């Protein structure tokens, strides 16, 4: 059941990267309710990651209005990012990175406690809960640079969950995971959505999605070509059909 007041509301939004000749996103309008599960598809360069960055207040909005978690993104991007978890697509830790898994996950609490305050009992409890949800408690004392790419991805997911986000933005979250890990993450996502967290995923992999109603958003050349609800098994067909429609346009 979604909330009548959307947690994400974009109205005729245009955004552009610094130095770009024209907007990357053009005339984007999108409303997403609490507890929705949204899959964002489309070809490379269509604006999928840019859409997540816009929602997270990381890009300047040149026109239109964006309200996320009740905050105006244009003026309150920092507050928005305190309430939103964002898992980047491209990341890499140097093998000599000194931080342990527990320390990396604890960094997800900094937006709540502030950089110059010591974490308290509540913060460490949030870290332990996040590690448990990802099934990586046994990695807590390991240096993150010594983990596999899939393990590092789980650690960064735990870091985002530790902040108790209202919205979770995931950019290609399955890219470093094997089949079993993907199934684990999908079960976790179903649990999170069921608890009221809004989840948006950019992905090229549409199999094994959580068994619940999905909103599919298909991006084409910086615009939303399709936005509709469907079952998990229909997602790939919706995305492919939108692509064929664009190629024949």
C-alpha positions in Angstrom: 0.0 0.0 0.0 1.6 3.3 -1.1 1.3 6.6 0.7 -1.0 9.2 -0.8 1.8 11.8 -0.4 4.7 10.8 -2.6 8.2 10.5 -1.2 9.6 11.5 -4.6 8.0 14.1 -6.7 9.6 15.5 -9.8 7.8 18.1 -11.9 9.1 19.1 -15.4 12.7 18.7 -14.1 15.8 19.4 -16.3 19.3 18.7 -15.0 22.7 19.1 -16.6 26.3 18.2 -15.8 28.7 21.1 -15.4 30.0 22.2 -18.8 27.3 20.2 -20.7 25.9 21.9 -23.9 22.3 20.7 -23.1 20.4 19.2 -20.2 21.0 15.5 -19.6 17.5 15.0 -18.2 14.7 16.8 -20.0 11.1 17.5 -18.7 11.1 14.6 -16.2 7.9 14.2 -14.2 7.7 11.3 -11.8 5.8 10.6 -8.6 6.8 7.6 -6.3 5.0 6.6 -3.2 6.3 5.2 0.1 7.1 1.5 -0.2 7.1 1.4 -4.0 9.6 -0.9 -5.8 10.8 0.9 -9.0 13.0 -0.7 -11.7 14.7 1.8 -14.1 15.7 0.4 -17.5 16.8 1.7 -20.8 19.9 1.7 -23.0 23.4 3.0 -21.9 23.4 6.8 -21.9 19.7 7.1 -21.6 19.9 9.0 -18.2 19.2 6.2 -15.7 22.1 7.0 -13.3 21.5 10.7 -13.9 17.9 10.2 -12.6 19.2 8.7 -9.4 21.7 11.5 -9.0 19.0 14.1 -9.5 16.8 12.5 -6.8 19.7 12.4 -4.5 20.4 16.1 -5.0 23.8 15.6 -6.6 23.1 17.5 -9.8 21.9 21.1 -10.4 18.3 21.3 -11.4 18.1 24.0 -14.1 14.3 24.0 -14.4 11.4 22.4 -12.7 10.8 21.2 -9.1 12.0 18.2 -7.2 10.7 17.3 -3.7 12.2 14.2 -1.9 11.2 13.2 1.6 9.4 16.5 1.9 12.6 18.5 1.1 13.1 20.8 -1.9 16.1 19.2 -3.6 17.3 22.5 -5.0 17.8 24.1 -1.6 18.1 21.1 0.8 20.2 18.5 -1.0 22.3 17.8 2.1 19.1 17.0 4.1 17.8 14.8 1.3 21.0 12.8 1.3 20.8 12.2 5.0 17.5 10.4 4.4 18.4 8.6 1.2 20.7 5.6 0.7 22.6 5.6 -2.6 24.7 2.6 -3.8 27.0 3.7 -6.6 27.6 1.5 -9.7 31.4 2.0 -10.0 33.5 1.7 -6.9 36.9 0.2 -6.0 38.8 -0.1 -2.8 42.6 -0.2 -2.8 43.8 -3.5 -1.3 45.7 -1.4 1.3 42.5 0.5 2.4 42.9 0.4 6.2 39.2 0.6 7.2 37.5 -2.5 8.6 34.0 -3.5 7.4 32.5 -2.3 10.6 34.1 1.1 10.3 32.9 1.4 6.7 29.4 0.5 7.7 29.5 3.0 10.6 30.3 5.8 8.1 26.7 5.5 7.0 25.7 6.9 10.4 27.8 10.1 10.0 24.9 12.0 8.5 22.9 11.3 11.6 25.6 11.8 14.3 27.8 14.4 12.6 31.4 14.1 11.7 32.8 15.3 15.0 30.6 13.4 17.4 31.4 10.0 18.7 29.0 7.2 17.7 26.8 5.9 20.5 25.0 2.7 21.4 22.2 3.3 18.9 24.7 3.8 16.0 26.6 0.6 16.8 23.2 -1.3 17.0 22.3 0.1 13.6 25.6 -1.2 12.2 25.1 -4.6 13.7 21.6 -4.8 12.3 22.8 -3.8 8.8 25.6 -6.4 8.9 23.0 -9.1 10.0 20.6 -8.2 7.2 23.4 -8.7 4.6 24.7 -11.8 6.4 28.2 -10.4 6.7 28.7 -10.2 10.5 31.7 -12.5 10.1 33.4 -9.9 8.0 33.1 -7.1 10.5 36.8 -7.0 11.5 38.2 -7.6 8.0 39.9 -4.8 6.1 37.5 -3.9 3.2 40.3 -3.7 0.7 40.9 -7.5 1.1 37.4 -8.5 0.3 36.0 -9.7 -3.1 34.0 -7.3 -5.3 30.8 -9.0 -4.3 31.6 -8.8 -0.6 32.5 -5.1 -0.9 29.1 -4.5 -2.6 27.3 -6.1 0.3 29.3 -3.9 2.7 28.3 -0.7 0.9 24.7 -1.9 0.9 25.0 -2.4 4.7 26.5 1.1 5.0 23.4 2.6 3.3 21.0 0.5 5.4 22.8 1.6 8.6 21.5 5.2 8.1 17.9 3.9 8.2 17.0 5.5 4.9 13.5 6.3 3.7 14.6 5.8 0.1 17.2 3.4 -1.3 18.7 4.2 -4.7 20.7 1.2 -6.2 22.7 1.6 -9.4 23.4 -1.9 -10.9 23.4 -3.6 -7.5 23.8 -7.1 -8.9 26.8 -6.4 -11.1 29.4 -8.1 -8.8 27.2 -10.8 -7.3 26.8 -14.4 -8.2 23.4 -16.1 -8.5 23.0 -17.0 -4.9 24.0 -13.5 -3.7 21.5 -12.0 -6.1 18.8 -14.1 -4.6 19.8 -13.0 -1.1 19.7 -9.4 -2.1 16.3 -9.7 -3.8 14.9 -11.3 -0.6 16.3 -8.4 1.4 14.8 -5.9 -1.0 11.4 -7.5 -0.8 11.7 -7.2 3.0 12.7 -3.6 2.9 9.9 -2.6 0.5 7.5 -4.5 2.8 8.7 -2.4 5.7 7.9 0.8 3.9 11.2 1.7 2.4 11.0 3.0 -1.2 13.5 1.2 -3.5 14.7 2.4 -6.9 17.0 0.1 -8.9 18.8 0.9 -12.2 19.5 -2.5 -13.7 20.0 -4.5 -16.9 19.2 -7.7 -15.0 15.4 -8.3 -14.7 15.3 -11.9 -13.7 14.7 -13.0 -10.1 13.1 -9.7 -9.0 11.2 -9.7 -5.7 7.8 -11.2 -6.0 5.8 -8.0 -5.7 4.2 -5.4 -7.9 6.9 -3.4 -9.8 6.9 0.1 -11.3 8.9 0.1 -14.5 10.4 3.4 -15.6 12.1 3.2 -19.0 14.5 6.0 -19.9 15.2 7.1 -23.5 17.6 10.0 -24.4 17.1 11.8 -21.1 13.3 11.4 -21.0 10.9 9.0 -19.5 9.5 6.8 -22.3 7.4 4.5 -20.1 6.2 4.5 -16.5 3.8 1.7 -15.6 3.1 -1.0 -13.0 3.5 -4.7 -13.8 4.4 -8.1 -12.3 8.1 -9.0 -11.9 7.9 -11.4 -14.8 6.7 -8.7 -17.2 9.5 -6.2 -16.5 12.0 -7.3 -19.2 9.2 -7.3 -21.9 8.1 -3.8 -20.9 11.7 -2.5 -21.2 12.4 -4.3 -24.5 9.1 -3.1 -26.0 9.9 0.5 -25.1 13.3 0.1 -26.9 11.7 -1.3 -30.0 9.2 1.5 -30.0 12.0 4.1 -29.9 14.0 2.4 -32.7 10.9 2.5 -35.0 10.0 6.1 -34.0 
